[in-house]
Amino acid sequence: MRLYSTGKYGLDRIAYRMNKENWAFRDRTNTPRALNSDDVRRVISNWAEYGGIVFEKGTKWRPAYETLNLDELPFRSDRAVFPIELLRAVAEVRMERTRKPSDHGKNHETRFYPLAGVLYCAHCEQLAESQEDPRLRSPLSGQFANGILRYRHKPGVKCGIHNRSVPSAELEQDFIRLMGLLMVKPEVEHLMLEIAIQADNGRQVHEQRDFEQEKTEALALCYRRIEAAVNLYKEGTIDKAEYLRLREQNEREIAHWESRTSETEQLGLEFALCVEAVDKIHRLWTISSDEDRQGLVRNLFSSVTYDLDRRRITDFRLKPWAGRFLTVRAGLHELEQAANVKENAPQQDRQGACTELLHTGLLTIPLPSLQEAVFTLIERLYAGISRPDKAITGKSQPKTERNNEVKRLDSIGWTVPDIARYFDVSIPRVYQILKGQ
Ligand SMILES: [Zn+2]
């Protein structure tokens, strides 16, 4: 309240500052947690209640832009929990700051961010995991400013990162490369399924074998019975009605056994779905609308974790049904890599490496766990790209170099708004740089 009444701080900055000073917020269940700007807003908007004023409507329903006569407010010092002068100042600042939202009408375009809803901050994710509090996770949401689409960190929360946002084009480029790694070439599809079945058999080999055996035996029995009935009918031992009854009975049983899918077939089905989902994202990405992309991503992924400082994807989770697919896919990558190393010819066509593998005891290779699978793929994703050990912040970029570039672009005829967009700085800033300030 005191910070707000000075009029110098916004809600976000107050939240940052209170967190820095180790203030904790107690929620309804009385458990302390870190503050965010929304908490600050809620407290601020309750200024009247803290002053003992009773309104007809609750805080939620009183618009902040409502003009009030501050001198005539019925503060009641006997019921106030904060000094009334402070509350009056808060009310004044709040009234000045807030405006009635203008009606944007049809010009206000809804934008879709393909990865919104599944994208999370890597630092917050770690905090959430170490403190076992899923509320600490922060989703990265879409933002449109200065002509650039970005994914931006939840405001008001500090988790140790320096960069608060990333251009969406850059992140999505990484994402689409990841999809490329997940994609399965048609010629190795059957191979992957085989690996999966093999791995599965290792786990539940008895059940599997029992079912397959039972099915084979039952089917053989049915066919023998039909054959026997045919013979009996031919010999005249049974009449036509009895023969038809026997045949129908056995045919029904055959149909029953045929329609029962085994684990193996189920697995094949899951696999096909997954291969298709991945392929679809990869194939349709460039030609789809952002709204469609969002649908494709949400269909397959439950989360993608991103490090805003290092600008890379650090973790991802597929939907549970796709988990098995992922481990097998990663397993295949490891095999490909091993094959490449062995033959000492990395430039060799992968396809060749894969078929080669079929004969080299490939099916005995253990598959990675889900977590290992994710790491394998991410390592692949950034293979050959050196990992920055410091945060990639725009601020750390040598300004002189950038400023010279700004001047150069200006001299070759770039417009100021274009330059501003290119460097992600404001238009006035470009003018300042050009004037040498
Ligand atoms: Zn964070």
Residues whose N, C-alpha, C, O or C-beta is under 5 A from the ligand:
A	BS01	ZN	C121 H123 C124 S138 C159
